[in-house]
């Protein structure tokens, strides 16, 4: 059955080779006898305009081509609707696609959309913004912003990221936070608070991934070490022993949490992008609020009929 499919590729994401990806996608959809409107967006403004136009045209599927930030932009528009999200991984970071088993190869990812199999996933929300992977405050948003500044000056991505991390950790990276969740209060002086859309695996080969996007819970991680010395050692212990065996790291799984700081506005990372948000930050889980095309064998989400 023919469906209305729109594909929006973010040419500023990843390696910026979207023109070639668009040609490959045109061939895959044409060979399958399926029409698809493919747009290569040269800027964030063009990308948002094309996505909005696709929704206004009542497409059945809006496919986002890029990294996690690009996919987040599409998801912001689709949460709570019946329009299905397709994912074409083109960015440097494709955590959402990987956790759902969506192949990183462009043609294989297009065939997942053509197969028509979909599932629903939970999404996280902080204030009025959603996130598919995670949100954090503290050192990570600062590192992202410095990395972008260093990259703009000509440094390579990974050198810029390393240098930004060293600069942030040389400064005083700690902040006072009050976390209120399910009638409990946690007060910490910490370098970061990390909130996952569903729990992350924090040890072993699969560290940094999620086995499920359908637990209906946020996973709030907060470090309560109060000195810069030992932060790298703590990170190593988390990876080798697991979060439950590291006493300096708290984990709470909740449906809603409020985080207060001493600042009226704070930098918040959402799926790798950084925004400024008003405090207190109110985090919520939104169960089964997004429909996504996934491979048939994916078991990390709630199945739907094709």
Buried (B, 14 or more C-beta within 10 A) or exposed (E): EEBBBBBBBBBBBBEEEBEEBBEBBBEBBEEBEBEBBBBBBEEBEBBBBBBEBBBEEEBBBBBBBBBBBBBBBBBBBBBEEEBBBBBBBBBBBBBBBBBBBBBBEBBBBBBBBBBBBBBBBBBBBBBEBBBBBBBBBBBBBBBBBBBBEBBEEEBEEEEBBBBBBEBBBEEEBBBEBBBBBEEEEBEBEBBBBBBBBBBBBBBEEEBEEBEBBBBBBBBBBBBBBEEBEEBEEBEEBBBEEBBEEBEBBBBBBBBEBBBBBEEEEBBBBBBBBBBEBEBBBBBBBBBBBBBBBBBEEBEBBBBBEE
